[in-house]
């Protein structure tokens, strides 16, 4: 089903005061521009550019997973995570394990955790725990997930035929954990409480994001991107990336007239602000008004079309779906006010009509059409 994007916040104010929030369609303006919120993430948009982010919380992906084909994970913000087991072999009383943490480059490893201990790592050796006679038994080597990572190349010599040049894991942030076996087996539980080598987790400043507001960043050059806890930029990256919605390359964009229609004028400004108007040349499909654009979108022969207009026009068009709202920095509010003319021939009936439209009894119908109460 083609998807449409609401670009306006239409505020219809009557006797009771009500409003309609423009939303982004299933493959939204963020699909092409990468700025739409996901369901459940729109509240986070209010926190954009917050001066002090919260401490990294518990993540569902903290445990080491063992699966033939593990889930590929891509994290945003500052998080505490475990990884998917890529490799596990033992040689000369030492276990070698490679964990895949994040698909895509991470900005920094801030802490390494073993069990509930924050590890102090010196020259890739854990020096504050898991020692035998002062000698470190646990080592940690990490890679950031760049295209130039070495992929723990020394494992090729250690495990020929099991780890080779094809295992570099380019674009995957990963760690190699080595755990040595104590020489004195009677001291095993003293070195490794619980009788097992410690599970690994990391606190990372995770995926770098393109900031369209920064002229020093190039959306086509990941080397210019930076870590960000701005949820708008995180959602932008999610929508553009293949691991997310993969919606960057839309083949047709349906919207109202960019010169005469309010929604179309605003949408054109959004495209200009994001610097992608030129990229979309040849894919833009303007129509005289939003209703006509949505009807055309519903019948579109294009493989991956999207659309943008007012939410009420989207919801009134069969075959077009809605998603979340535009970020605050891209919204447009229009206020509608119901009034009664001073020389109205039927003023009481006019007031009654305004009351019906804006009263509590009609709230359900308004919300279904896309209107919301003004806060």
Legacy VTK file of the C-alpha trace (Angstrom):
# vtk DataFile Version 3.0
C-alpha trace
ASCII
DATASET POLYDATA
POINTS 375 float
0.000 0.000 0.000
1.455 3.410 -0.918
2.146 5.653 2.022
1.615 9.340 2.494
3.138 11.961 4.691
1.342 14.695 6.535
3.496 17.791 6.532
1.228 20.199 8.346
-0.142 20.491 11.803
-3.665 21.650 11.047
-5.254 23.237 14.055
-8.987 23.559 13.668
-10.350 25.707 16.472
-14.064 25.931 17.063
-16.231 26.547 20.079
-14.477 23.717 21.916
-11.096 24.146 20.274
-9.684 21.168 18.431
-6.743 20.456 16.223
-5.471 18.000 13.670
-1.896 16.794 13.692
-0.271 16.185 10.357
1.511 12.864 10.307
3.998 11.157 8.126
2.808 8.375 5.970
3.990 4.827 6.202
6.888 5.699 3.959
7.080 9.276 5.070
8.774 12.457 4.142
11.377 11.019 6.401
11.460 8.145 3.974
13.054 10.412 1.481
14.495 12.985 3.763
14.979 10.777 6.775
13.411 12.918 9.463
10.236 11.175 10.482
9.520 9.687 13.855
8.756 6.035 14.368
5.768 4.865 16.321
6.668 5.183 19.955
9.594 7.455 19.191
7.760 10.709 18.652
7.973 11.587 22.339
11.700 11.302 22.013
11.668 14.051 19.440
10.813 16.457 22.217
14.184 15.618 23.757
16.208 16.686 20.734
19.372 18.492 21.723
18.790 17.794 25.423
21.836 19.107 27.306
22.314 16.097 29.581
21.356 12.630 28.319
20.374 9.909 30.786
22.819 7.270 31.906
22.917 4.229 29.643
20.067 1.990 30.680
19.540 -1.732 30.568
19.246 -2.974 26.983
17.505 -6.131 25.798
20.635 -6.986 23.827
22.993 -7.206 26.802
23.406 -10.960 26.775
25.721 -12.840 24.459
23.538 -14.594 21.899
24.306 -17.902 20.214
22.325 -18.373 17.007
23.159 -19.841 13.581
21.975 -16.567 12.030
21.805 -13.914 14.777
19.773 -10.750 14.592
21.757 -7.853 13.157
21.533 -4.995 15.626
22.047 -1.292 15.115
22.016 0.881 18.218
21.589 4.616 18.698
22.681 6.831 21.543
24.713 5.753 24.556
23.834 2.150 25.394
25.020 -0.855 27.363
24.998 -3.922 25.132
26.152 -7.492 24.669
26.794 -9.118 21.327
26.174 -12.007 18.960
28.766 -14.779 19.015
30.699 -14.806 15.725
33.522 -17.152 16.698
34.476 -19.362 19.644
37.481 -21.676 19.779
39.973 -22.850 22.385
43.713 -23.187 21.867
46.464 -23.793 24.427
44.148 -23.356 27.409
42.822 -20.035 26.097
39.327 -19.427 24.770
38.936 -16.944 21.905
35.485 -15.429 21.345
34.484 -12.736 18.853
31.229 -10.863 19.529
29.422 -8.675 16.995
27.995 -5.672 18.843
26.657 -3.192 16.297
26.086 -3.102 12.555
27.824 0.106 11.644
30.653 2.103 13.150
30.389 3.100 16.804
31.848 6.371 17.988
33.537 5.068 21.148
33.826 2.260 23.689
33.333 3.984 27.035
33.294 0.994 29.396
33.988 -2.729 29.224
31.976 -4.835 31.658
32.760 -8.399 32.774
30.005 -9.762 34.985
29.201 -6.693 37.116
32.751 -5.346 37.058
33.907 -2.384 35.018
37.155 -3.680 33.558
40.366 -1.672 33.629
42.074 -2.520 30.342
45.784 -1.866 29.904
47.478 -3.035 26.699
44.370 -5.123 25.956
44.635 -6.954 29.308
42.124 -6.714 32.166
44.196 -5.691 35.173
41.646 -5.245 37.976
39.959 -8.669 38.010
40.319 -12.312 36.923
43.981 -12.522 37.901
46.135 -15.442 38.967
49.095 -14.455 41.072
48.722 -10.947 39.665
48.812 -12.158 36.052
45.849 -11.150 33.823
43.856 -14.045 32.396
41.275 -12.018 30.438
42.028 -9.864 27.422
39.806 -7.505 25.405
40.520 -6.220 21.903
37.917 -4.109 20.145
37.251 -2.702 16.699
34.937 0.163 15.861
33.257 -1.173 12.750
35.040 0.909 10.106
35.797 -0.205 6.574
39.496 -0.371 7.470
39.232 -2.700 10.467
41.827 -5.482 10.528
39.352 -8.069 11.731
41.640 -9.564 14.388
43.982 -10.762 11.670
46.241 -12.687 14.055
43.397 -15.219 14.446
44.157 -16.350 10.888
47.490 -17.772 12.052
45.990 -19.202 15.224
43.011 -20.839 13.521
43.734 -21.451 9.818
40.672 -22.604 7.941
38.367 -21.329 10.668
39.155 -17.607 10.590
40.465 -16.124 7.375
40.563 -12.859 5.415
36.834 -13.155 4.713
36.142 -12.747 8.427
37.194 -9.127 8.775
33.624 -8.104 9.567
33.889 -4.766 7.797
31.281 -2.349 9.050
30.620 -4.364 12.227
31.718 -3.106 15.645
33.088 -6.156 17.451
35.272 -7.362 20.310
37.618 -10.289 20.827
37.558 -11.694 24.357
40.346 -14.050 25.428
39.982 -15.993 28.653
42.845 -18.077 29.960
42.504 -21.174 32.071
44.182 -20.985 35.481
47.247 -23.217 35.791
45.902 -24.531 39.066
42.421 -25.917 38.373
41.592 -25.811 42.059
41.674 -22.022 41.814
39.298 -21.876 38.839
36.291 -20.662 40.826
38.477 -18.216 42.702
39.489 -16.616 39.398
36.105 -17.034 37.734
33.341 -16.774 40.355
30.383 -18.868 39.306
32.602 -21.373 37.543
32.400 -19.766 34.105
34.387 -17.125 32.239
32.700 -13.733 32.652
30.085 -12.549 30.121
31.040 -9.369 28.270
29.059 -6.157 27.837
30.081 -2.698 26.698
28.870 0.841 27.197
29.264 2.471 23.815
28.564 5.794 22.208
27.002 3.939 19.339
26.060 4.695 15.737
27.308 7.888 14.155
24.622 9.897 12.360
24.568 12.414 9.562
23.521 15.862 10.794
21.902 17.660 7.866
22.273 20.982 9.722
26.062 20.752 9.805
27.656 21.971 6.559
30.818 20.094 7.505
29.034 16.745 7.232
28.386 14.987 3.947
25.518 12.522 3.936
27.432 10.414 1.400
30.658 10.407 3.438
30.355 8.526 6.732
33.794 9.743 7.777
32.260 13.185 8.366
29.426 11.911 10.588
29.455 12.231 14.369
27.854 10.581 17.369
24.590 12.224 18.364
21.926 11.725 21.013
19.480 13.877 19.062
16.544 11.505 18.394
15.629 13.352 15.192
19.019 12.530 13.681
18.830 8.961 14.973
15.447 8.441 13.335
16.745 10.022 10.145
19.552 7.458 10.063
17.181 4.599 10.873
14.891 5.488 8.004
17.709 5.871 5.515
19.667 2.773 6.511
18.984 -0.673 5.073
18.821 -2.123 8.595
15.975 0.252 9.376
13.324 1.279 6.905
15.727 1.563 3.987
13.526 4.287 2.585
16.057 6.745 1.211
15.704 5.841 -2.481
12.020 6.462 -3.190
11.117 6.431 -6.853
8.183 8.870 -6.734
7.003 11.571 -4.327
3.359 12.733 -4.543
2.421 16.087 -2.990
0.336 19.241 -3.563
1.406 22.130 -5.791
4.656 23.547 -4.338
3.779 27.076 -5.452
0.055 27.380 -4.776
-0.936 24.805 -2.132
-0.027 25.439 1.515
1.007 21.841 2.170
3.017 21.732 -1.053
4.799 25.000 -0.302
5.773 23.750 3.133
6.917 20.367 1.861
9.118 22.048 -0.753
10.717 24.110 2.023
11.414 20.948 4.020
13.157 19.394 1.028
15.211 22.559 0.546
16.146 22.666 4.241
17.402 19.098 4.018
19.315 19.813 0.849
17.727 17.050 -1.228
15.538 18.953 -3.686
18.068 18.437 -6.456
18.399 14.748 -5.701
14.643 14.286 -6.097
14.413 16.040 -9.451
12.526 13.746 -11.782
10.810 11.918 -8.938
8.529 14.699 -7.692
4.840 14.321 -8.629
2.997 17.589 -7.822
-0.795 17.845 -8.104
-3.181 20.813 -7.769
-4.143 19.863 -4.196
-3.538 17.295 -1.521
-6.634 15.211 -2.236
-5.662 14.828 -5.883
-2.078 13.951 -4.885
-3.260 11.222 -2.505
-5.652 9.752 -5.044
-2.813 9.589 -7.540
-0.559 8.033 -4.909
-3.131 5.310 -4.221
-3.176 4.429 -7.936
0.563 4.881 -8.442
2.284 2.395 -10.783
5.645 3.234 -9.156
7.426 0.544 -7.152
8.156 2.647 -4.043
6.011 5.777 -4.015
5.394 8.056 -1.055
3.311 11.156 -0.576
2.968 14.239 1.552
-0.043 16.369 2.437
-2.439 17.190 5.263
-3.441 14.293 7.474
-7.153 14.760 6.834
-6.597 14.368 3.106
-4.491 11.267 3.682
-7.036 9.604 5.934
-9.824 10.381 3.510
-8.077 8.467 0.704
-8.494 4.669 0.542
-5.254 2.835 -0.179
-2.972 5.299 1.613
-1.490 4.615 5.075
-0.244 6.874 7.888
2.683 6.672 10.340
4.167 9.132 12.902
4.377 12.940 13.055
6.998 15.209 11.592
9.623 16.506 14.041
8.891 19.848 15.628
11.466 21.648 13.525
9.619 20.666 10.330
6.002 21.061 11.343
3.612 23.803 10.254
0.557 24.815 12.269
-2.576 26.233 10.665
-5.380 27.479 12.903
-9.008 27.230 11.821
-11.600 29.257 13.726
-15.349 28.865 13.461
-17.119 32.200 13.629
-20.626 33.529 13.222
-21.159 36.542 10.968
-22.554 39.605 12.719
-25.336 39.815 10.107
-26.069 36.103 9.984
-29.722 35.402 9.253
-29.684 32.279 11.444
-27.073 33.019 14.140
-28.370 30.482 16.660
-28.306 27.694 14.121
-24.755 28.707 13.145
-23.640 28.582 16.768
-25.298 25.191 17.126
-23.432 23.892 14.075
-20.111 25.141 15.491
-20.931 23.408 18.746
-21.690 20.146 16.974
-18.407 20.287 15.082
-16.244 21.124 18.094
-18.171 19.496 20.944
-17.299 16.439 22.977
-19.828 14.256 21.171
-17.927 14.697 17.921
-14.485 14.066 19.405
-14.280 10.503 18.075
-15.179 11.583 14.553
-12.634 14.410 14.681
-9.846 12.148 15.896
-10.674 9.576 13.242
-10.370 12.310 10.633
-7.039 13.421 12.068
-7.944 16.265 14.421
-6.673 16.599 17.981
-7.521 18.809 20.943
-5.272 21.809 21.381
-3.167 21.462 24.503
LINES 1 376
375 0 1 2 3 4 5 6 7 8 9 10 11 12 13 14 15 16 17 18 19 20 21 22 23 24 25 26 27 28 29 30 31 32 33 34 35 36 37 38 39 40 41 42 43 44 45 46 47 48 49 50 51 52 53 54 55 56 57 58 59 60 61 62 63 64 65 66 67 68 69 70 71 72 73 74 75 76 77 78 79 80 81 82 83 84 85 86 87 88 89 90 91 92 93 94 95 96 97 98 99 100 101 102 103 104 105 106 107 108 109 110 111 112 113 114 115 116 117 118 119 120 121 122 123 124 125 126 127 128 129 130 131 132 133 134 135 136 137 138 139 140 141 142 143 144 145 146 147 148 149 150 151 152 153 154 155 156 157 158 159 160 161 162 163 164 165 166 167 168 169 170 171 172 173 174 175 176 177 178 179 180 181 182 183 184 185 186 187 188 189 190 191 192 193 194 195 196 197 198 199 200 201 202 203 204 205 206 207 208 209 210 211 212 213 214 215 216 217 218 219 220 221 222 223 224 225 226 227 228 229 230 231 232 233 234 235 236 237 238 239 240 241 242 243 244 245 246 247 248 249 250 251 252 253 254 255 256 257 258 259 260 261 262 263 264 265 266 267 268 269 270 271 272 273 274 275 276 277 278 279 280 281 282 283 284 285 286 287 288 289 290 291 292 293 294 295 296 297 298 299 300 301 302 303 304 305 306 307 308 309 310 311 312 313 314 315 316 317 318 319 320 321 322 323 324 325 326 327 328 329 330 331 332 333 334 335 336 337 338 339 340 341 342 343 344 345 346 347 348 349 350 351 352 353 354 355 356 357 358 359 360 361 362 363 364 365 366 367 368 369 370 371 372 373 374
